[in-house]
Amino acid sequence: MAYYKEKEFDDWLADNYPSSAPSYKSGVGSFINWIDSNKSQWKNPSSLKVKNFEDYLRDTKEMSERDTLFSAALNILQKEIQKAKKIISPSIPITTLQNYKSFLSAYEEFLRSEPFEPKAHGIKQNHLSLLRKNSSNATYTRDELIKEFTNRILTQDRISLSKEILFPIRLIRKLWKADAEAWANDVCNNIWLILQSYTPVKTFCQKQIKDIETLSIKRNGEVIVTINNALYTLCTSYSDPHEYLKVNCNRLEYYRKRKPVFGLNCIIPTGGYIIDKNQNVIDSVTKRIVLWHIKPVKIKALGDIAIDHDIPISLVLKEKKKKLTELKKISKAYCDISATNNLSVTAANANKFCSKLNASNVCTFRGIGYPQADMYEIGKCKLVLMEKVENSMKSDS
């Protein structure tokens, strides 16, 4: 059976892979038959009906969609190769599967120079999400990022150590949905990114999500951010026991294993400096960070990027408890209802708590009202994107 642009691919192979053209041409057809017959291999948490490979290909109208499709297909193929290596007699020989990778790479290379279908409407959002879950190459618009991070912010309940004051955002969203979602949208627009530029020289800067156009996760794990058509590499803050600071000609420099880290240095602040727990250099007078301890992000999927609170929410709750009067009332009612339902007050029980609410409980909270001023205080906390692995090394206690 003929496949998408097979004739054009055959002509391209004659110029680029003349000795292997017949095997590559038939090999792509065999791969397409294989992947269409193995749709159970896709990560598909929403149980969406997976389309045929060619249907997705015809729908694409942007290079980013095409890149995501091929990355997903290659990932599924690689997963099958790893599985076959553990079986004595796999249904398809490993050499055949490995050849599929070569055929598919050539097909993708060919399509990079081919125009998209004039009537292509683009891959629908739910199917694009499916492809991204299986891909290690995906591009997100600013609006898509804000939607993703808003959903995260609205499910991250925080509990202070004393449990005197809580930030039960799931509950707040359940009771005051429109207000909570508008708040989260504003917060996510203002999330900071640490970026590295290479033009004209390597420099570092901070931008907010509202400033960017797209964020692209590449197959090598690198993350590229586009702002006004300029490209930046997304970075993450980190700590490394093999690194240290050194003063050199009135400059602070980072050294890794006795060698200076290029691009990581700053002039010593005139009023002196301090170094925080994340190895950031801070001006003693202005309290501004003058040197970040950073490295480029290396991830596989958007879920590997964490939203880091510059100051842990639990600490904010503790330090600002006198200001957070409405949250304090909500916290007391939350604890009372939890006790009535034999639920411990923990972030892990937030969903269970919401499921236990009845009309009487809801009236109790509505009598308090949406904590507008308190939400504003919480929203002032600086949020920064960072690699999930680095974020897990930090404490939120």
Protein Blocks (a to p, Z undefined) as FASTA:
>chain_A
ZZehklmmmmmmmmmmmmlmmmmmmmmmmmmmmmmmmmmlpccfkopacddfklmmmmpc
bfklmmmmmmmmmmmmmmmmmmmmmpfbafbdfklmmmmmmmmmmmmmmmmmpccdfklg
bjafklmmmmmmmpccdcddfklmmmmmmmmmmmmccddfklmaccdfklmmmmmmmlmm
mmmmmmmmmpccddddfbfbdcdddddfklpmbdcddfkopacddeehiacddddddddf
kbccddeehiacddeehiacehiacdddfkbpaddfkopacdfklopafbdcddddddfb
fklpccddfbafklmmmmmmmmmmmlmmmmmmmmmmmmmnopacdfklmmmmmmmpcfkl
mmmmmmnopafklmmmmmmpccddddfklmmmpccZZ
